[in-house]
Each structure stands twice: as C-alpha cells, then as structure tokens.
Amino acid sequence: MLADAFFLLLGLVLLIAGGDLLVRGAVRIAERLSLSPMLIGLTVVGMGTSMPELAASVQASLAGSPGIAIGNIVGSNIANALLILGIAALITPIAVKTRTLWRDGGIGTLAVLALLAAGATVGLSREAGIIFLIAMGGYVYYAYRQERLGAPHSAAYDRAVAMEEVDPALIPQTQPGGRLSIAILLFLVGLVLIVGGGSLLVDGAIKIAEQLGVSDAVIGLTIVAVGTSFPELVTSAVAAYRKEGDIALGNVLGSNIYNILFIGGITGVVAPTEVPASMMAFDLRLLVAASLVVMVFAFSGGRLSRKEGFALIASYAAYTAYTVGMF
C-alpha cells in the first residue's frame, strides 16, 4: 500500500512538473511563430496547464478505468467549485461581475449538462468527444473576440492571467528571447514527464482502489481529482491573496470549462469510454447543483463572502466523506 501511494504521489509530482515545462516550452515556441500574447494565453497557457488532468484521464481510459478517467474530470470540477473557490473566498471576499458570472458560469453548467446527456446516450464516445472539442474551439474563439472588443474579461483570459501570475515564465514576450532548440527541449522533456507521471498515477490509483476494496471511481473523484487540481488551488489562492478575486473566480470557471470540453473531448476521441452509472446518478448531478449554488452565492450581493466560502468548503468535506463511505 505504501509503495503504491508513493508511486501515485510521484506520478502527481511528475505530472505537475512536466506540465509546467511543457507549457514554458510551448509558450516560447508560440512566440517564435509570432502568435499574439492574447492568443497564446487563451490557447497555449490555458490548455497547456490542463495537461496533468488530461494525461491522467486519457491514460486511465486507455487502461480500462473509466472511474478514474471520468472521476478525475468530474471530481476536479467539484473540487474547483466547492473546495478551491471556498478557500479563495475565505482568503478574501470575491467581487463578481454579473455579466461574466452568467456568461462563463452558464457555459460551464451547460458543459456539465452536455456530459450528462452524453453519458445517458452514447457515453464519452469519439462523436461526443469531437462535439466537445468543437465547442471548446468555439468558446476560445468567442473569448478571443471578446478580449479584442474590450468586453469584460472571460474566464479563459482570467485562467491564463492566474497561471502567469504564479509563474511569470509563462507570460508571452513580444520580443522572443532564448534559443528555439531550448524551447523545443523543454516541451519534449515536459511531454515525457507527463506521460510517465500519468502512467505512475493511474497504476498507483488502480492498485490502491483494489487494496482498499473500493471502486476506482472513488479514487478518481477524490485523490486523483484533488491532486491534478493542485495548480488551480495555488493560482486561485495567490489571486485571492493579491485581492484579485475576479481572477480567482475566473480561473475556477475557466478550469471547469476546459476540464469537460477540452479534457473530456480529447479523452473521448483518443480513448472512448463509458460514464460510470454511479456518477450519472449522483456526482454529475451534484456538480450541476454546485455550479448553480456558486452562481447564486456570487450573484447575491455581488460577491462571494467568507461565510459562503466556508459553506462551500464544508459542503466539499461532506461530499468527500460520503464518497469514501464514512457515512
């Protein structure tokens, strides 16, 4: 058990470290291709920082463990909405722009409903994955247009800003510096670490589930989901500490959209899988409810207060206890 836990933890560390190196390299390569800093932020940074979740879900699906593959996506979104946003609100109350909340929060809720619909019909099939990826492309294009027009910042933009504030090396430069060969090397090393880390994580999670006598969905919804969501926790907490509550909220909303449409889409295309019945019956429905509760909390009074943040964290603690069978 201890050895499996060690390898699972090592897998998480490699995933996060590999994701950071991959995005750094990708940002430098994108600069050489003369992409605009805004476009780099919305695509390379936004999608690249989702690589830990992506690697875990794809490799779990390829290994025949839909509980981990889908549980990682659903569990990460539940952790984002309840735990991470709750912690950010405890650090500082989050002021909310109503238009941004309804736009990005609404898109995130629709994405969850789309995953529910897919699970009830064809599962996370290649067809469903392609539709999700098309929707992801449409959202990024819409966010890009909104930024160009000077509209209120989208969650995709806030997600990129949050990541760049924690790791300034991700900030695109108008005058590219450094050698292209180094950028490509960083990208490739990051890719290798992500693949290796994902393999260790999935193998360790499957073995731990077997030894504990629980389903792989329980491990996917809890340990794997929280582990791969650690970068979002750090970035949202840092944004809240800097009194940038709107960026903390946007980071969470953007992450939830990317998790379902981008990660779910690629998982469906590369390794089609079913959506476990237990998640259809409870966890996905809870995610819809959590998404709506966050929107109501944030809309009331125009901010997410510390009391509401505490309520979100308490709800996540109760959900985790229920999931692992404590009551």
HUTACOR-V726101 format. One record per run of one state. SS is the DSSP state (hx for helix, st for strand, lp for the rest). FROM is the first residue (numbers start at 1). TO is the last residue. Records with the same first field share a line. If there is no record, write none. Layout:
# HUTACOR-V726101
SS=FROM-TO + FROM-TO
This chain:
# HUTACOR-V726101
lp=1-1 + 33-36 + 49-50 + 63-65 + 92-93 + 96-97 + 121-123 + 125-125 + 149-154 + 167-167 + 171-179 + 213-215 + 229-229 + 242-244 + 271-272 + 274-276 + 305-305 + 324-327
hx=2-32 + 37-48 + 51-62 + 66-91 + 98-120 + 126-148 + 155-166 + 168-170 + 180-212 + 216-228 + 230-241 + 245-270 + 277-302 + 306-323
st=94-95 + 124-124 + 273-273 + 303-304
